[in-house]
Amino acid sequence: MNQLVGNGVKQPMNIRRVVPNIKAHQYDESRTFYTDFLGLDLAMDLGWIMTFVNPDNPSSQISVLTADPSGFHPHVSVEVTDIDVVYAKAVAAGLDIVYPMTDEPWGVRRFFVADPNGLIINIVSHQAAHE
């Protein structure tokens, strides 16, 4: 996501990380695959989503989920520093927001937007109390 600044130059939004979200049919086997085979560390396991992190490059991550509480399967998560600005931009652009801005009990604020291909993009920011 870019913002136009002086002279039509695009300035990138402050994106902290982009994480693919793989739909799991074999949750426990996925844990073994990503930790033992790929050597990633299990950074989070909420019972329905696991996030694996490269120990040498913590911004390189993969999440595996069985079912998101929203009822949607977000294909990609994009963590931003100022979610309210990104949400306002999505609304102003008339984008298809398929899951409204929500403060989740596990410490994130997020909304889902459909990309032009129909993929669900989870735009997320960690709440300050949980960082």
N, C-alpha and C positions, 0 to 999 in steps of 0.2 A: 504494500500500500504506500502510495506516495502522496505528498502534499505539494502543491505548486507554491513556490516562493518567488521572489523577485525575478523578473525577466523570463518567466515560464520555466524556470529550472525546477526539476522535481527533487524533493528532499524525502528520503525514505522515512517511514514511520519507525519508531523505536521498537523493533521486534527483538525479543530476548532469545527466542528459540522457536523452531518449527519441528513438530514431532508427528510422525506417521502413527495412526491408530489402527492396529491390526485386529480384526474380529477373530476372537478365539473360539474354536470348537473343542480344543484340547488344552484347557487352561494349565493344568499341572505339567503337562508335557512341554508346553511353551516355556514355562519357567526353566526347565532343564535345558532346553534348546538354547535359549538366549544367554543363560549364565554359563553352562558347561561348554557348549560348542562355540558361541561367539565371544565368551569371556566378559560379558557385560555384568555390571553389578545391579542387583535388584534394589532400586531406590525407594519404591513405594509399592505396597500391595494392599488395596482396599477390599479385596475379596471379589471384586468385579472388574477391576482394572489393576494392571501391574505396569510400572514404568521401569525400564532398564536403561542404565547409564553407562557410557564408556568411561572407565576409571581414569583414562588419560586425557579425555576431552569431555567434560561433563555436559556440554551443550549438545553433544551427539546422543540422542535418545530414541527409543522405540517404546510405544505403549501397546499393550495387548489387553483387550477387554472382551468380556462375555456379553454384557448388556449395560448400556449407559442408563442411569436412572431417568434421564429425560425421555426415554422411549425411542430416541434416534441413535444411529451409529455415526458419530463424527469420524470422518475419514482422516482428517488432519487437525492437529491442535496448533494454534499460533498464539504464543504468549507475548503479550504487549505490555508496555509499561503504563499506558494510560488508556484503559479500556473505555472510559466514558467518551473520550475523543473519537476513538475508532467506532463506537456504537453510533454516535451522532453522525459521523461520516456515512455509515451504512444506511441509516435512516434517510439522510438527506439525498443519497444516491438512489433511493427507492429499491434497495436490494431486498431479496427475499429472506427475511429473518424468520427462521423456522423454529427457534427456541428463544424466548425473550431473555433479556438481561436478568440474571438470577444470581443471588448470593448463595452459594452452595455450602452445606454444613461442613464440608471437608476443607474449607478455607480458600476457595477460589470464587471469583466473580466472573461470569461468562455469559456468552450468547452464541447461538449458532446461526450461520448464514449459509445459504446455498450458493455455490459458485455457478458460473454459466453452464457447467456440465451436469449440474444436479448433485455434485458432491457436497457433503455437509462439512463445513469448516467451523471448528470450535475456536472462537476467539476468547482468550482467557487471560486473567491477571490474578496473581496471588494477592490475597488481602493482606494488608500491612501487619496485622496481628499474627499472621501465620508465616511470614517470611523469615 
